[in-house]
Amino acid sequence: MPKASTVVIYGTNLSGYRIAYALGKMGYKTIMLNRGAYVDEVRNQVLSQLPFDLCWACAYAPQRLFVGMGAMQVYYNSELIELKGKAGNFTVKIRKRDAFVNNYICAECEECINACPVEVERDGEKQKAVYVVPKMFWENIFLIDEKNCTKCGECEKACPTKALKMDPPIEEIEIEAGALVLAPEFDEPGKEELAIFGWGKMPNVVKSSDIARAALATNFTEDSFKRPSDGKLPQSIAIIVTPHFNEKGIEYENCNASAQAVYRANKIKEMHPDIEVALFCREYKCYGKGHCRMYERAKNSGVRIIRTEKLALSAVDGERNKISFSTFSTKELTDETTVDMTILITGQRPPTSMKRLSEICGVEAEEHGFCKIMPFTCAKTEVEGIFAVGEFTSPKGNPETIWEGYGPLREIVSCLGEKNFTKPQTPALKDVSHEQPKTGVFICS
């Protein structure tokens, strides 16, 4: 039996997209399974970690390029439910549901929102059961709140382009694939895991990833680090690298964490040199001349870098945070400082999807709960033809995640048959010297 040439990629981490793009350039089609209704509905999709604040015009453009090339097909609201066969001839069974709103034919007229009779409280403001997610400022995603929607059908009647369906079909389809790549998104620690740092309990304890997400369309501005309790600018900020102080096995540090902490401190100091910034870590785990210079710049700008074995947080006056910490000589919480706001630099948890994917695909977990990779290979699991990449296999930062998007290509191609994709020819250039000039203005934040 000839080998199949299509690759199925489960998940949307940065490695998965890189593999899809590279395989497309090599002449192979890929099918990506996105569990969300749009990119970034599931936490930490594609954009991966956010140590450096980029607006989505820069960060999201490569993803558009991958899809626009024509070699990759994305199924939204999809889930892997069964796997049969062997390397080169897998039958991948998936369940997918069409979106409520087809954003390809949606005119964004908002007639559906105007017609919806249901009002709900969402993100601190009143919205309808039909709402817009403006994650990408050039493309609005229209969604329906299934929990609060009454299925009255008024929005469907009001849609002039018939882009909206109240009951989109749910399908189960089988895909013939030569290889399967597991690339699910990484998990962050939640309220229970971060309870010792006051997250979810103290109003002015925030996660750095939440700050970065709030700044996606605007870049990092003064509004990005105002206190949640009163909207005021803090005069003192503590930055804590949580994997250094959390209980063993709860979260793991990647190479981005220390760099993210120092970067965040530098950005705050650049905007407001008078704000006091204290960075708490056990050690600075970064490599490269750029990271070293970033560390020195933080010290020279007045950032207090406090290396400590353990610390504890408590509330003061309801809104301020007191941080008690030890020194390496005493090991006791002998020192303390009080700040207006605390920013947590979190690590990565073992993937919650590991157990389910193990049952479906037969892959195994290593001792910490991440997917096990065969020794001396880039991404091979113990099941021939199944590969695992990105944060699914171990805690990783952006550089390592991108490297893994190229590393296993030869291993994957060895499981595939003949090439099944031809890149469209680039249109020939034409002489526009005699045409009226067209001017565009592109403003980047």
DRENLONU-802187 format. One record per residue (C-alpha): x, y, z; residue in one letter. Coordinates in pm, 1 decimal. Layout:
((X; Y; Z); "A") ...
END
This chain:
((0.0; 0.0; 0.0); "M") ((145.8; 341.8; -94.7); "P") ((214.9; 582.7; 187.2); "K") ((-16.4; 877.1; 251.6); "A") ((134.8; 1221.2; 200.1); "S") ((-72.6; 1439.1; 432.6); "T") ((36.6; 1524.2; 787.9); "V") ((-216.8; 1586.7; 1065.9); "V") ((-106.1; 1834.6; 1332.7); "I") ((-301.7; 1824.3; 1658.5); "Y") ((-276.3; 2153.5; 1843.9); "G") ((-158.5; 2500.3; 1759.8); "T") ((166.7; 2572.6; 1935.4); "N") ((437.9; 2759.8; 1750.6); "L") ((625.4; 2441.0; 1655.5); "S") ((315.2; 2299.9; 1486.7); "G") ((279.4; 2605.4; 1265.0); "Y") ((646.9; 2603.4; 1177.3); "R") ((626.1; 2238.0; 1075.9); "I") ((317.8; 2307.5; 862.9); "A") ((490.0; 2594.4; 685.0); "Y") ((812.7; 2401.9; 626.6); "A") ((627.0; 2094.4; 496.1); "L") ((427.0; 2316.9; 261.7); "G") ((748.2; 2456.7; 116.6); "K") ((870.5; 2098.9; 73.0); "M") ((553.2; 2000.9; -114.8); "G") ((334.5; 1832.6; 149.3); "Y") ((-14.2; 1921.0; 268.8); "K") ((-99.5; 1949.1; 637.0); "T") ((-424.9; 1953.3; 833.0); "I") ((-422.3; 2139.1; 1164.4); "M") ((-677.1; 2067.2; 1437.4); "L") ((-764.7; 2375.1; 1643.7); "N") ((-978.4; 2303.0; 1949.5); "R") ((-1094.7; 2666.5; 1957.3); "G") ((-1330.5; 2864.4; 1735.4); "A") ((-1047.9; 3100.9; 1639.8); "Y") ((-676.5; 3140.0; 1698.3); "V") ((-610.8; 3225.4; 2064.8); "D") ((-948.4; 3112.9; 2203.3); "E") ((-758.2; 2827.4; 2363.8); "V") ((-497.3; 2979.9; 2593.0); "R") ((-139.5; 3011.2; 2461.7); "N") ((-208.8; 2921.9; 2098.9); "Q") ((51.9; 3002.2; 1836.0); "V") ((171.7; 3325.4; 1991.3); "L") ((312.9; 3094.9; 2256.4); "S") ((472.5; 3291.2; 2537.1); "Q") ((476.3; 3666.2; 2547.5); "L") ((798.3; 3788.9; 2703.1); "P") ((835.3; 4054.9; 2437.7); "F") ((539.0; 4275.8; 2363.1); "D") ((454.6; 4265.6; 1994.3); "L") ((136.3; 4390.0; 1839.3); "C") ((-41.6; 4123.0; 1639.9); "W") ((31.2; 4294.6; 1309.4); "A") ((386.5; 4163.0; 1342.8); "C") ((330.8; 3847.7; 1544.6); "A") ((25.8; 3715.5; 1360.9); "Y") ((134.8; 3795.5; 1003.7); "A") ((347.0; 3477.6; 961.7); "P") ((46.6; 3264.2; 1058.6); "Q") ((-158.1; 3429.3; 784.8); "R") ((124.1; 3350.8; 544.6); "L") ((115.0; 2980.8; 636.9); "F") ((-256.4; 2953.5; 560.1); "V") ((-237.2; 3174.9; 252.2); "G") ((25.1; 2951.2; 92.9); "M") ((-251.2; 2693.6; 42.3); "G") ((-76.9; 2386.5; 183.7); "A") ((-240.1; 2399.3; 526.7); "M") ((-605.5; 2341.4; 609.5); "Q") ((-731.6; 2435.3; 956.3); "V") ((-1031.6; 2268.4; 1120.9); "Y") ((-1173.0; 2480.6; 1402.5); "Y") ((-1373.6; 2340.3; 1696.0); "N") ((-1209.9; 2006.1; 1623.2); "S") ((-1089.8; 1720.0; 1840.0); "E") ((-892.1; 1401.8; 1780.4); "L") ((-1104.9; 1100.3; 1878.1); "I") ((-942.4; 790.0; 1725.1); "E") ((-623.3; 674.0; 1556.4); "L") ((-576.6; 354.1; 1357.0); "K") ((-309.4; 213.1; 1130.1); "G") ((65.4; 254.4; 1128.1); "K") ((330.0; 500.4; 1016.0); "A") ((271.3; 601.7; 655.6); "G") ((-89.6; 480.2; 659.7); "N") ((-270.8; 627.0; 958.8); "F") ((-647.0; 676.1; 965.0); "T") ((-712.3; 976.8; 1187.7); "V") ((-1072.4; 1018.4; 1302.1); "K") ((-1172.4; 1366.8; 1416.2); "I") ((-1487.6; 1539.4; 1532.4); "R") ((-1541.7; 1897.2; 1415.9); "K") ((-1815.4; 2155.0; 1430.6); "R") ((-1858.1; 2446.8; 1193.1); "D") ((-1845.1; 2793.8; 1344.9); "A") ((-2170.0; 2971.8; 1430.2); "F") ((-2058.5; 3260.9; 1210.0); "V") ((-1875.1; 3208.1; 882.8); "N") ((-1627.0; 3493.5; 904.1); "N") ((-1530.8; 3454.8; 538.4); "Y") ((-1870.5; 3580.3; 419.7); "I") ((-1955.4; 3792.9; 725.7); "C") ((-1983.5; 4161.2; 630.1); "A") ((-1932.7; 4279.1; 991.3); "E") ((-2249.8; 4487.7; 967.9); "C") ((-2345.0; 4389.8; 1326.8); "E") ((-2710.9; 4340.8; 1233.0); "E") ((-2702.6; 4015.8; 1430.7); "C") ((-2587.3; 4200.4; 1742.4); "I") ((-2859.4; 4462.7; 1702.2); "N") ((-3125.4; 4192.6; 1660.1); "A") ((-3015.8; 3983.6; 1960.5); "C") ((-3253.2; 4032.8; 2258.0); "P") ((-3019.1; 3877.1; 2518.1); "V") ((-2789.6; 4099.7; 2723.3); "E") ((-2509.8; 3952.4; 2935.2); "V") ((-2228.2; 4086.1; 3150.5); "E") ((-1893.2; 4010.5; 2988.6); "R") ((-1551.6; 4149.8; 3081.3); "D") ((-1709.5; 4421.5; 3293.0); "G") ((-1948.7; 4554.7; 3030.1); "E") ((-2290.9; 4473.2; 2889.2); "K") ((-2287.7; 4279.1; 2563.4); "Q") ((-2524.0; 4063.7; 2359.9); "K") ((-2522.5; 3686.2; 2329.8); "A") ((-2377.6; 3749.7; 1982.2); "V") ((-2051.1; 3934.0; 2033.6); "Y") ((-1723.8; 4029.2; 1869.3); "V") ((-1378.0; 3920.3; 1974.7); "V") ((-1145.9; 4191.8; 1842.6); "P") ((-824.6; 4004.8; 1917.1); "K") ((-685.2; 4094.4; 1576.9); "M") ((-761.3; 4454.7; 1505.4); "F") ((-801.9; 4397.8; 1129.9); "W") ((-1029.8; 4093.7; 1162.1); "E") ((-1327.8; 4080.9; 1399.8); "N") ((-1439.5; 3732.3; 1504.6); "I") ((-1814.8; 3700.5; 1566.2); "F") ((-1913.6; 3438.0; 1823.9); "L") ((-2228.0; 3318.9; 2000.5); "I") ((-2232.6; 3271.0; 2377.2); "D") ((-2377.9; 2918.3; 2394.1); "E") ((-2435.5; 2940.7; 2768.6); "K") ((-2664.0; 3245.7; 2748.5); "N") ((-2808.3; 3215.6; 2395.9); "C") ((-3183.6; 3136.8; 2394.8); "T") ((-3177.2; 2999.8; 2035.4); "K") ((-3452.6; 3243.6; 1934.1); "C") ((-3305.7; 3273.3; 1583.6); "G") ((-3342.5; 3652.1; 1552.1); "E") ((-2974.4; 3695.1; 1467.5); "C") ((-2993.8; 3435.2; 1191.4); "E") ((-3294.7; 3611.7; 1036.4); "K") ((-3120.7; 3949.5; 1050.6); "A") ((-2796.7; 3836.3; 881.1); "C") ((-2798.4; 3975.5; 523.4); "P") ((-2523.3; 3742.1; 396.7); "T") ((-2655.4; 3424.3; 565.0); "K") ((-2321.9; 3386.3; 740.9); "A") ((-2481.1; 3280.3; 1069.6); "L") ((-2614.6; 2934.9; 1160.5); "K") ((-2779.4; 2866.0; 1495.0); "M") ((-2722.4; 2490.8; 1471.5); "D") ((-2396.6; 2427.8; 1285.4); "P") ((-2346.7; 2062.1; 1192.5); "P") ((-2115.2; 1835.8; 1391.2); "I") ((-1921.3; 1594.6; 1170.7); "E") ((-1695.3; 1298.9; 1228.1); "E") ((-1450.2; 1253.2; 943.5); "I") ((-1155.7; 1025.0; 874.4); "E") ((-828.2; 1152.0; 732.3); "I") ((-565.0; 936.4; 565.4); "E") ((-232.3; 1060.3; 697.0); "A") ((128.7; 953.8; 676.6); "G") ((224.8; 1104.8; 1012.0); "A") ((69.2; 1266.1; 1317.7); "L") ((230.4; 1558.8; 1499.6); "V") ((119.5; 1634.9; 1856.2); "L") ((159.2; 2007.8; 1919.3); "A") ((-90.8; 2110.7; 2189.6); "P") ((-56.8; 2438.7; 2373.8); "E") ((117.2; 2461.3; 2710.6); "F") ((-71.7; 2500.2; 3038.0); "D") ((-12.8; 2777.3; 3289.5); "E") ((-56.6; 2729.0; 3664.9); "P") ((-402.4; 2828.2; 3789.0); "G") ((-541.0; 2988.3; 4104.0); "K") ((-476.2; 2688.4; 4325.5); "E") ((-115.6; 2654.2; 4209.7); "E") ((-51.7; 3028.9; 4253.1); "L") ((-245.6; 3070.4; 4579.2); "A") ((75.9; 3109.0; 4779.3); "I") ((150.9; 3423.5; 4574.4); "F") ((-195.3; 3571.9; 4633.4); "G") ((-315.0; 3547.6; 4274.3); "W") ((-694.7; 3539.1; 4274.5); "G") ((-701.0; 3655.8; 4637.9); "K") ((-515.3; 3987.4; 4643.7); "M") ((-650.6; 4241.9; 4392.8); "P") ((-314.1; 4379.8; 4285.8); "N") ((-136.6; 4053.2; 4210.8); "V") ((-137.2; 3991.8; 3833.0); "V") ((27.7; 3752.1; 3588.9); "K") ((270.8; 3886.1; 3331.8); "S") ((96.6; 3684.2; 3060.3); "S") ((-228.4; 3871.3; 3132.7); "D") ((-48.0; 4203.9; 3101.6); "I") ((101.3; 4095.4; 2769.3); "A") ((-236.4; 3977.7; 2636.0); "R") ((-397.3; 4308.7; 2728.1); "A") ((-127.9; 4483.1; 2523.2); "A") ((-159.8; 4270.5; 2207.5); "L") ((-312.6; 4543.9; 1990.6); "A") ((-140.8; 4841.5; 2154.4); "T") ((201.9; 4720.5; 2264.4); "N") ((314.8; 4771.8; 2624.6); "F") ((192.0; 5111.2; 2746.5); "T") ((136.2; 5287.3; 3077.0); "E") ((-217.5; 5147.8; 3089.9); "D") ((-76.4; 4794.3; 3078.3); "S") ((52.5; 4801.3; 3436.1); "F") ((-200.9; 5011.2; 3623.6); "K") ((-337.4; 4862.5; 3944.9); "R") ((-653.6; 4652.7; 3888.2); "P") ((-805.5; 4768.7; 4218.6); "S") ((-824.0; 5141.4; 4143.1); "D") ((-670.0; 5200.2; 3798.4); "G") ((-387.6; 5407.6; 3946.3); "K") ((-23.7; 5388.4; 3847.9); "L") ((171.5; 5194.3; 4114.7); "P") ((471.0; 5364.1; 4272.3); "Q") ((637.8; 5034.6; 4363.4); "S") ((623.0; 4700.2; 4181.4); "I") ((752.6; 4353.7; 4267.3); "A") ((824.8; 4099.9; 3993.0); "I") ((841.9; 3736.4; 4107.3); "I") ((964.3; 3436.9; 3904.4); "V") ((718.0; 3186.5; 4053.3); "T") ((880.9; 2852.7; 3947.7); "P") ((1174.0; 2939.5; 4176.7); "H") ((950.5; 2945.9; 4485.3); "F") ((653.9; 2719.9; 4409.7); "N") ((625.0; 2364.4; 4535.7); "E") ((821.5; 2104.3; 4343.7); "K") ((639.1; 1951.3; 4047.5); "G") ((367.3; 2217.8; 4014.9); "I") ((529.9; 2430.5; 3746.1); "E") ((855.8; 2426.1; 3555.6); "Y") ((1071.0; 2712.2; 3438.5); "E") ((1163.2; 2763.0; 3074.0); "N") ((1444.3; 2977.5; 2939.6); "C") ((1202.4; 3266.5; 2881.2); "N") ((1100.2; 3316.9; 3244.8); "A") ((1408.2; 3495.4; 3378.3); "S") ((1443.5; 3697.1; 3058.8); "A") ((1077.9; 3794.9; 3076.8); "Q") ((1117.1; 3916.1; 3435.1); "A") ((1415.8; 4137.1; 3353.0); "V") ((1256.0; 4258.3; 3030.3); "Y") ((937.3; 4355.5; 3214.2); "R") ((1140.4; 4545.0; 3475.2); "A") ((1334.7; 4730.9; 3205.6); "N") ((1018.3; 4835.2; 3020.8); "K") ((860.8; 4973.8; 3338.5); "I") ((1178.2; 5166.5; 3419.6); "K") ((1195.4; 5306.7; 3064.9); "E") ((845.1; 5450.6; 3096.3); "M") ((866.7; 5561.4; 3460.7); "H") ((1219.7; 5578.9; 3602.8); "P") ((1078.3; 5693.3; 3938.1); "D") ((880.3; 5371.0; 3997.4); "I") ((1057.5; 5135.2; 4237.3); "E") ((1096.4; 4787.0; 4086.4); "V") ((1215.3; 4481.7; 4280.1); "A") ((1277.4; 4149.7; 4103.4); "L") ((1270.1; 3831.6; 4314.2); "F") ((1438.2; 3516.9; 4183.9); "C") ((1655.3; 3235.7; 4309.5); "R") ((1897.6; 3263.5; 4020.5); "E") ((1905.6; 3427.9; 3679.2); "Y") ((1868.2; 3143.5; 3429.2); "K") ((1947.2; 3288.6; 3089.3); "C") ((2215.5; 3250.1; 2830.6); "Y") ((2353.7; 3466.0; 2552.9); "G") ((2514.3; 3810.0; 2540.8); "K") ((2179.7; 3981.5; 2480.1); "G") ((2028.3; 3843.1; 2799.1); "H") ((2338.8; 3933.4; 2996.5); "C") ((2324.9; 4292.4; 2870.4); "R") ((1954.7; 4306.1; 2956.5); "M") ((2038.5; 4197.4; 3312.3); "Y") ((2311.4; 4461.5; 3345.1); "E") ((2080.6; 4730.1; 3205.7); "R") ((1820.2; 4643.9; 3469.5); "A") ((2074.7; 4678.6; 3751.7); "K") ((2208.6; 5007.1; 3612.2); "N") ((1858.0; 5153.5; 3581.3); "S") ((1786.4; 5097.8; 3949.9); "G") ((1600.4; 4764.4; 3950.0); "V") ((1657.6; 4578.9; 4278.1); "R") ((1739.7; 4219.8; 4184.8); "I") ((1689.1; 4019.6; 4502.8); "I") ((1814.2; 3661.4; 4501.0); "R") ((1643.4; 3464.7; 4774.4); "T") ((1572.1; 3106.1; 4875.3); "E") ((1209.2; 3157.7; 4977.4); "K") ((947.4; 3427.9; 5014.8); "L") ((589.4; 3482.7; 5130.4); "A") ((320.3; 3734.9; 5034.1); "L") ((54.6; 3892.6; 5252.6); "S") ((-197.6; 4174.6; 5209.2); "A") ((-145.3; 4514.8; 5370.5); "V") ((-429.6; 4768.9; 5398.4); "D") ((-635.7; 4561.9; 5156.0); "G") ((-456.5; 4683.3; 4841.6); "E") ((-80.2; 4671.9; 4904.0); "R") ((134.2; 4356.8; 4912.7); "N") ((398.2; 4277.3; 5173.6); "K") ((674.5; 4043.2; 5059.5); "I") ((878.5; 3869.8; 5327.4); "S") ((1193.9; 3700.1; 5203.4); "F") ((1504.5; 3525.3; 5325.5); "S") ((1870.4; 3569.4; 5254.9); "T") ((2099.7; 3285.9; 5148.1); "F") ((2284.9; 3307.1; 5477.9); "S") ((1990.6; 3288.4; 5722.2); "T") ((1724.8; 3090.5; 5526.5); "K") ((1464.1; 3266.6; 5744.6); "E") ((1211.9; 3532.5; 5635.6); "L") ((1404.6; 3812.8; 5801.5); "T") ((1363.1; 4088.0; 5539.2); "D") ((1049.6; 4242.5; 5396.1); "E") ((928.9; 4507.0; 5153.1); "T") ((586.6; 4649.2; 5070.7); "T") ((475.1; 4723.2; 4713.5); "V") ((168.6; 4860.5; 4536.6); "D") ((149.2; 4578.5; 4280.3); "M") ((301.4; 4236.2; 4218.1); "T") ((362.6; 4081.6; 3874.7); "I") ((402.5; 3702.6; 3857.3); "L") ((624.9; 3545.6; 3591.1); "I") ((477.1; 3196.6; 3574.2); "T") ((618.1; 2871.4; 3441.9); "G") ((458.1; 2579.9; 3257.0); "Q") ((261.4; 2287.4; 3395.3); "R") ((272.4; 1930.7; 3262.2); "P") ((11.7; 1909.5; 2983.0); "P") ((-340.8; 1821.1; 3096.2); "T") ((-403.7; 1666.0; 2753.2); "S") ((-129.9; 1405.3; 2806.5); "M") ((-354.7; 1137.3; 2957.9); "K") ((-616.5; 1159.9; 2683.0); "R") ((-363.0; 1161.8; 2398.9); "L") ((-185.7; 868.3; 2559.3); "S") ((-508.8; 666.8; 2549.3); "E") ((-579.7; 757.9; 2185.2); "I") ((-230.6; 749.1; 2036.2); "C") ((-34.7; 522.1; 2268.8); "G") ((234.2; 780.1; 2349.1); "V") ((385.3; 774.0; 2697.6); "E") ((458.5; 1041.1; 2956.3); "A") ((798.3; 1087.1; 3116.3); "E") ((853.5; 1121.3; 3491.0); "E") ((739.9; 1485.5; 3509.1); "H") ((422.9; 1436.3; 3303.5); "G") ((541.7; 1566.5; 2965.8); "F") ((538.5; 1355.3; 2649.4); "C") ((831.7; 1114.7; 2625.4); "K") ((1067.8; 1148.2; 2328.2); "I") ((1300.8; 876.0; 2203.8); "M") ((1671.1; 936.2; 2279.3); "P") ((1883.7; 1089.8; 2002.2); "F") ((1579.6; 1199.3; 1799.5); "T") ((1425.5; 1540.1; 1743.2); "C") ((1060.8; 1458.2; 1808.7); "A") ((999.2; 1083.2; 1771.7); "K") ((772.9; 921.6; 2026.9); "T") ((773.8; 549.8; 2104.8); "E") ((495.9; 507.3; 1847.0); "V") ((639.4; 502.5; 1495.1); "E") ((499.7; 785.7; 1283.3); "G") ((381.1; 997.6; 1577.8); "I") ((587.0; 1303.0; 1668.7); "F") ((560.0; 1545.1; 1961.3); "A") ((693.5; 1899.9; 1955.6); "V") ((699.0; 2223.4; 2150.7); "G") ((598.2; 2261.8; 2512.9); "E") ((419.2; 1925.8; 2498.8); "F") ((753.0; 1749.0; 2552.6); "T") ((916.6; 1978.8; 2811.0); "S") ((909.9; 2340.2; 2931.0); "P") ((1032.9; 2558.8; 2648.4); "K") ((1072.1; 2919.8; 2550.4); "G") ((1007.2; 3071.0; 2210.3); "N") ((1355.1; 3003.3; 2063.4); "P") ((1347.0; 2632.8; 2147.3); "E") ((988.0; 2601.3; 2024.7); "T") ((1081.2; 2750.1; 1688.2); "I") ((1387.7; 2526.5; 1655.6); "W") ((1170.8; 2221.2; 1712.0); "E") ((952.1; 2331.3; 1422.9); "G") ((1239.1; 2257.3; 1184.2); "Y") ((1430.0; 1980.4; 1359.7); "G") ((1202.7; 1679.2; 1296.2); "P") ((1123.0; 1751.9; 929.3); "L") ((1340.1; 1471.2; 789.3); "R") ((1199.8; 1225.9; 1041.6); "E") ((844.2; 1322.8; 940.6); "I") ((911.3; 1313.8; 565.8); "V") ((1047.0; 958.7; 597.1); "S") ((691.1; 848.6; 686.5); "C") ((529.4; 1021.1; 387.1); "L") ((464.4; 921.8; 28.0); "G") ((489.6; 1132.1; -286.7); "E") ((459.0; 1509.1; -263.0); "K") ((96.7; 1623.3; -289.8); "N") ((121.9; 2001.3; -300.3); "F") ((252.5; 2238.4; -564.0); "T") ((302.6; 2598.1; -466.0); "K") ((109.7; 2837.0; -695.5); "P") ((321.8; 3030.3; -939.8); "Q") ((393.4; 3390.5; -847.5); "T") ((218.4; 3627.4; -1092.4); "P") ((451.5; 3795.6; -1336.4); "A") ((551.9; 4152.7; -1258.9); "L") ((383.2; 4421.6; -1464.3); "K") ((493.4; 4769.7; -1556.6); "D") ((306.3; 5025.6; -1343.7); "V") ((524.8; 5323.8; -1424.3); "S") ((243.2; 5488.6; -1623.3); "H") ((-31.6; 5423.8; -1368.3); "E") ((-161.7; 5667.6; -1109.1); "Q") ((34.3; 5623.8; -782.8); "P") ((-148.6; 5462.0; -491.4); "K") ((-40.7; 5563.6; -143.5); "T") ((-99.5; 5363.5; 173.3); "G") ((-30.4; 5464.7; 531.3); "V") ((34.7; 5183.5; 780.9); "F") ((59.8; 5292.7; 1143.1); "I") ((220.7; 5043.7; 1380.7); "C") ((193.9; 5075.3; 1755.8); "S") 
END
